[in-house]
């Protein structure tokens, strides 16, 4: 059962209910795991490649290579941060691959590939950066 729409109804239930049926015959269905983030590249994507975006607020305490989308901002101490509605994280670009096609300014939306520092200092080490696709 899926709930559609929003709003109030007389019965106090918001939205409309729609019954859906699921075919249990799974023969011939193949579900592929997405490639690991460390095996993917923002700068050289494969054909029809898709990435999984991690919210900035979910970066702290979440080990491994991640893709992040957010607003590039500069904190009062001058360090660059990536932020979304709920969180901001300091960035380190010392390991970032340079891109001749990329010109970025503060308050730009960017896609990043990197991982949180193992030191627990709240720094996201950027490996790749690009502008979001049009």
N, C-alpha and C positions, 0 to 999 in steps of 0.2 A: 504494500500500500504506500502510495506516495502522496504527500500533501502539496497542493498547488496553490499559488496565489497567496494573498494576505488579506486581512480584513476581518471584521467581526460578523458572525452569523448569530441567529437567534439562539441556537443551542450552546453558544459560548465557545465554539470551536472556530479558530481562524482558518480561512482557506477552504478549498474544496478537496474532497478525497477522491482519488482515482485508483481503481483496482488495476493492477498490472499482473500479468502472468509470466512466470519464468519457466523456460523450457529446461528441463533437467537432463535432456540428452546432450551431454557435453562432448560426445565423440566428434573429433574433427576440429574442436576449438583449441587454439593454442594461445596461451597467455605468456608473453615474453617479459622478463624482467628488464627494466631500463638499464643501460650500461652504467657502471660506477662513474661517479663524477670525475674521479682522477683519470679515467680513460676518455673523457670528452674534452672538447676545446671550444671556447667561445670564438677564438680567432680563426680556427680551421674546422668548422663543423662538417660532419658527414652528411650525405644526402638524407633528407627527411629526418634528421636527428632532432630529438626533443630533449630538453633539459628539465630537471625538477628544481624549482625555485624554493629556497628556504627563507622564511620570514626573518628579518633582522632580529626580532625579539626572541627567536628560537636559536640564535647562534651561540650565546654563552652556554657552556656546558654541553654542547653538541659537537663531539669530535668528528674529524674527517673532513675531506674536501667537500665544499658546498658551493652552490650557485646562489647569488643574492641579487635582488633588484631593490634599489632605493635611491634616495636623494643624497647627493654628495654635498656635505656641508663642512664648514670650518668652525671649530670650537673657539672659545675665547682665548685659549692658550696657543692657537694657531694650527693645531693638528687637524687633519682631515678625518671626517667621520662619514659613515653611511647610516642613513636613518629611514625609518618608516613611521607610521602613525604612533607606534607604541614604544620604540626603543631607538637608541643610537649606539654605534660601536665604533671605536677608534680604528683607523686603518694604517697599515704599514705597507708601503709600495716597494720596499727594498728587493723583493723577489719577483716583481711584476715584469712580464715580457713587454718590451716596448712595441708600440704600434705606430707606424708612420701616418696612418689615416685618422688617428684619434686626437681631437682637440676638445678638452673638457674644462669647464669652468665651475666654480662654486655654484650650487643650486641647480646642477644638472642631474637628470636621472640617468643612472648607469647600471649595467649588469657586471657583476664581479664573480670571479672564480677564485677561491682561496680557502683557507682554514683558520680556525681560531688558534691562538697561541697555546701551546701545551703548558706554558708557565702559569696559566690562570690569571693573566694580567688584563684580560678583556680586549686584546688586540686581535683584529682580523688581518692575517697576512694575505695580501692580494697577489695572485699568480697571473691573472689575465683580467683585462677590463675592456669593455666596449659600450657603445651607445646602444640602447634598445632598438630592435628592428622597427621599421616604419609600419 
